[in-house]
């Protein structure tokens, strides 16, 4: 029986998927993986993705996970070389759906079949976006895992990424009081009732569990917190792209106010000092690979975060990277809408930055700033993930403070996203 390891990453161009792809090239050793394939929504070269020219690596597009499993299996056989040898799968794909997302999909010839599929769902007609997101993202996991049963007889482990929604993070402590009881352990039971309705992670895990029943492969789950990382995308900046949002804002602030300008932390005094855990994409990649290669019981879950920190610890080094002086919060948090208006008022400076530094495009005016301010203002309570389960089994690759943020800013600069 071959001891070779062959990896397939669904969602390789996303912030987590890229982290897994990048780490597979060198972790746990530079030669551990014989082949590394990744699926992307649109065509993407390794150089565009800031990935090295490695003969083991391949990026494929055009695999629509909303299609039936048989159609996905056919696409995998056609596009993924040696799919029959795949031993480890990492699922990080996600489809975000709202009116703006549908509009963008309609404008992309690559995604017309997905739009057709979405428009047939009853939830689309009623504009029930939460239900549509849930149904669609459970569906793509179910379809992908069942397709693998048709074409990947060598599969050993399926790694499913979920996240903070499992603990009710999207609902907040008023609706989920247990969020105030930190740190969060993986053994916490699923939420029930109305707050659980939009949580698609539960359905995804159930779908994978069904697919591997009576099969030779098993699955595990990794749960990151706020993800810090580089995304190889030239499109608008999503809410899951916190580091890029902050980098864009601070770059423009430096341009407008000059080197050495003070930038007060935009959140509250509570969010300035509350303890929390970030998830750098490299840590996600390493823990996902570590979990994929451990001898585990089927269905094990692992929190996936870096060392606990505070914005007070991170803010100075983050601002210093952009030539600014980070200071503590003012009398009241920044108003997100005023901040958005401020960006649009400085289109001239944005155009100058793009021209002076040869940047790849204007991400400032298409950015969704809500998420950036939310993690600095709304999340003003201690929210740590407990990592003792993974570290107790030997996982040691965590970073601290602003390290993950600074590394991400360097990647964004290399990719010509920021000056």
Secondary structure as UniProt FT lines:
FT   STRAND          6..10
FT   TURN            11..13
FT   HELIX           15..24
FT   TURN            25..26
FT   TURN            30..31
FT   STRAND          35..40
FT   TURN            46..50
FT   TURN            55..56
FT   STRAND          57..61
FT   TURN            65..66
FT   HELIX           69..79
FT   TURN            81..82
FT   HELIX           83..85
FT   STRAND          88..91
FT   HELIX           99..107
FT   HELIX           109..111
FT   HELIX           112..119
FT   HELIX           122..125
FT   TURN            126..127
FT   HELIX           129..151
FT   TURN            153..154
FT   STRAND          157..161
FT   HELIX           164..167
FT   TURN            168..171
FT   TURN            173..175
FT   HELIX           177..180
FT   TURN            186..187
FT   HELIX           194..196
FT   TURN            197..198
FT   HELIX           200..212
FT   TURN            213..214
FT   STRAND          218..224
FT   STRAND          226..228
FT   TURN            239..240
FT   HELIX           242..257
FT   TURN            259..260
FT   STRAND          262..264
FT   HELIX           269..273
FT   STRAND          278..280
FT   HELIX           281..292
FT   TURN            298..299
FT   STRAND          300..304
FT   HELIX           311..321
FT   TURN            322..323
FT   STRAND          325..327
FT   HELIX           336..345
FT   HELIX           347..357
FT   TURN            365..366
FT   HELIX           370..377
FT   HELIX           388..392
FT   TURN            393..394
FT   TURN            401..402
FT   HELIX           403..414
FT   TURN            415..416
//
